Amino acid sequence: MRRACGSESEALAGIDVVAAGGDVGRRASIRRWCRQGLVVVAEDVSGLLGYCVLEYTFFEQGFVTMLMVAPPARGRGVGHRLLEAVADSCTTPKLFTSTNVSNRPMRRLLWRAGWSQVGFLHGLDEGDPELFYLCRLRPQPQPQPASP
């Protein structure tokens, strides 16, 4: 696990099934996320396996905006390790994400990783509500008061 370089956006688009399928909006998002330093990548000797985007735009809390695992790497724990990596680097006490009800693999991953379902949102994708999840992070150490 490591931070992506800005120059890796094309390689990431190549493992992202939506971007690789021609979605120019997704390609633009990947370029922006890489430029802003928001992307954590998983790789091995064969190359990039997946990526995860952590932002702080959801009520100033951490939010996993995107989690993508290359199809050949799915089912090998890559998604779980990416979620752990962003949880470890999150600077807020709460970390959220969301997925469509229809995205059973992501829902199963979040359940296995210990995330709690915390709400629904209707209206983003007609007939496919968005489910929101919360990962409660370890409490941040509080500064100790100075001794008299």
C-alpha positions as CSV (number, residue, x, y, z in Angstrom):
1,M,0.0,0.0,0.0
2,R,1.3,3.5,-0.9
3,R,0.1,6.9,-2.1
4,A,-0.4,7.1,-5.9
5,C,1.8,9.5,-7.9
6,G,0.0,12.1,-10.0
7,S,1.5,10.4,-13.1
8,E,-0.3,7.1,-12.4
9,S,-3.8,8.3,-13.3
10,E,-3.7,6.5,-16.7
11,A,-2.5,3.2,-15.1
12,L,-5.3,3.5,-12.5
13,A,-7.9,4.2,-15.2
14,G,-6.7,1.0,-16.9
15,I,-7.7,-1.2,-13.9
16,D,-10.9,0.7,-13.2
17,V,-13.7,-1.1,-15.1
18,V,-15.7,2.1,-15.5
19,A,-12.9,4.3,-16.7
20,A,-11.5,1.5,-19.0
21,G,-15.0,1.2,-20.4
22,G,-14.7,4.7,-21.7
23,D,-16.3,6.9,-19.0
24,V,-14.5,10.2,-19.4
25,G,-15.9,11.6,-16.2
26,R,-14.3,8.8,-14.2
27,R,-11.0,9.3,-16.0
28,A,-11.1,13.0,-15.1
29,S,-11.9,12.1,-11.4
30,I,-9.0,9.7,-11.2
31,R,-6.6,12.5,-12.6
32,R,-8.0,15.0,-10.1
33,W,-7.7,12.5,-7.1
34,C,-4.1,11.7,-8.1
35,R,-3.2,15.3,-8.4
36,Q,-4.7,16.1,-5.0
37,G,-2.8,13.1,-3.3
38,L,-6.0,11.4,-2.3
39,V,-5.3,7.9,-3.7
40,V,-3.9,4.9,-2.0
41,V,-2.9,2.1,-4.3
42,A,-2.4,-1.6,-3.7
43,E,0.3,-3.3,-5.9
44,D,2.4,-6.4,-6.1
45,V,5.1,-7.5,-8.5
46,S,2.5,-7.9,-11.3
47,G,1.5,-4.2,-11.0
48,L,-1.5,-2.2,-9.7
49,L,-4.2,-4.3,-8.0
50,G,-6.6,-1.6,-6.9
51,Y,-7.0,1.9,-5.4
52,C,-9.0,3.7,-2.8
53,V,-9.8,7.4,-2.5
54,L,-10.1,9.1,0.9
55,E,-11.6,12.6,1.0
56,Y,-12.8,14.9,3.9
57,T,-15.8,16.5,2.1
58,F,-18.6,14.6,3.9
59,F,-19.5,16.9,6.8
60,E,-15.7,17.3,7.4
61,Q,-15.4,13.6,8.1
62,G,-13.4,11.0,6.3
63,F,-15.2,9.5,3.3
64,V,-14.1,6.7,1.0
65,T,-15.2,8.1,-2.3
66,M,-14.0,5.3,-4.4
67,L,-12.7,1.7,-3.9
68,M,-11.8,-0.2,-7.1
69,V,-10.0,-3.5,-7.3
70,A,-8.9,-4.8,-10.7
71,P,-11.1,-7.7,-11.8
72,P,-8.2,-10.3,-11.8
73,A,-7.3,-9.3,-8.2
74,R,-10.8,-9.5,-6.7
75,G,-11.5,-12.0,-4.0
76,R,-7.9,-11.9,-2.7
77,G,-8.3,-9.4,0.2
78,V,-7.1,-6.4,-1.8
79,G,-10.2,-4.3,-1.0
80,H,-10.1,-5.2,2.7
81,R,-6.4,-4.1,2.9
82,L,-7.2,-0.9,1.0
83,L,-10.0,-0.1,3.5
84,E,-7.6,-0.8,6.4
85,A,-5.0,1.5,4.9
86,V,-7.3,4.4,4.5
87,A,-8.8,3.8,8.0
88,D,-5.3,3.9,9.5
89,S,-4.5,7.2,7.7
90,C,-7.9,8.9,8.3
91,T,-7.5,12.0,10.5
92,T,-11.1,12.3,11.7
93,P,-12.9,10.2,14.3
94,K,-15.4,8.8,11.8
95,L,-14.9,7.3,8.4
96,F,-17.9,6.9,6.0
97,T,-18.6,5.4,2.6
98,S,-21.6,4.5,0.5
99,T,-22.6,2.0,-2.1
100,N,-25.7,1.1,-4.1
101,V,-28.0,-1.6,-2.7
102,S,-27.3,-3.6,-5.9
103,N,-23.5,-3.7,-5.2
104,R,-23.5,-6.9,-3.3
105,P,-19.7,-7.5,-3.4
106,M,-19.0,-4.0,-1.8
107,R,-21.7,-4.6,0.8
108,R,-20.2,-8.0,1.7
109,L,-16.7,-6.4,1.9
110,L,-17.9,-3.7,4.2
111,W,-19.7,-6.2,6.4
112,R,-16.6,-8.4,6.6
113,A,-14.5,-5.4,7.4
114,G,-16.7,-4.5,10.4
115,W,-18.4,-1.4,8.9
116,S,-21.9,-0.5,10.2
117,Q,-24.8,0.4,7.9
118,V,-26.0,3.8,9.1
119,G,-28.5,5.0,6.5
120,F,-30.2,5.1,3.1
121,L,-30.5,7.7,0.5
122,H,-33.1,7.5,-2.3
123,G,-32.9,9.4,-5.5
124,L,-29.3,9.2,-6.6
125,D,-29.8,6.2,-8.9
126,E,-33.4,5.6,-9.7
127,G,-34.6,2.3,-8.1
128,D,-31.2,1.6,-6.5
129,P,-30.9,3.4,-3.1
130,E,-27.5,4.3,-1.7
131,L,-26.5,2.7,1.5
132,F,-24.2,4.6,3.9
133,Y,-21.7,2.9,6.2
134,L,-19.6,4.0,9.1
135,C,-16.2,2.7,10.3
136,R,-15.6,3.8,13.9
137,L,-12.0,4.5,14.2
138,R,-9.8,4.1,17.2
139,P,-10.0,7.2,19.5
140,Q,-7.2,9.6,18.8
141,P,-4.9,10.1,21.8
142,Q,-5.7,13.2,23.8
143,P,-2.9,15.5,24.8
144,Q,-2.1,15.2,28.5
145,P,-2.4,18.3,30.6
146,A,0.9,19.8,31.7
147,S,2.0,18.8,35.2
148,P,2.2,21.6,37.7
